[in-house]
Amino acid sequence: MQTPGEFVREQVSTVREKVDRVAGSVAESVVEATSASTNNVTAVGSQVGNYIREQRSAAQVSLRELARTAGVSNPYLSQVERGLRKPSAEILASIARGLKISAESLYEQAGILDRRSGNPDTVAAIRSDEALSERHKAVLLELYETYVREHRASTVREAAPQAAPGNSPSHPSKESA
């Protein structure tokens, strides 16, 4: 017969084994979910970071200078450019001001706003034109998108098969008259 101490040790051992098994499966689930989430954040962060780096290089602004004008720390901005951090909309707006580009373009890169329709090069050209104010850029982009949509719609209408005049129900053919 077991002593009460042996019985308790056996029960504790059984419970520990079950807890270890459950904890192991929970840990695996957490690692998988965290990994998937991190990959998504890294992909978006990498895209916006690359874009910021490209814009900074095009403007010939150093990382330190952009960090100062945007009001963020140099290490933080470096991490954003390398895709290690996903900046908030407020930080993106500060970076955009420092680069003298529209915040909207950074929001699109970060996935906060939907991409504009049309040719990305045309959109980028409008956004990068320093002779235009932000308001003028927005108006031009809106007009451009309207023209792109109208052109697409007319192309679709032209591609749709036209009914022959004699076969239309509203225009009876000569044979049925």
Secondary structure, DSSP 8 states (H G I E B T S, - for coil): ---HHHHHHHHHHHHHHHHHHHHHHHHHHHHHHHHHHHHHHHHHHHHHHHHHHHHHHHTT--HHHHHHHHTS-HHHHHHHHTTS----HHHHHHHHHHHTS-HHHHHHHHTSS---SS-HHHHHHHHH-TTS-HHHHHHHHHHHHHHHHHHHHHHHHHHS----GGG-TTS--TTT-
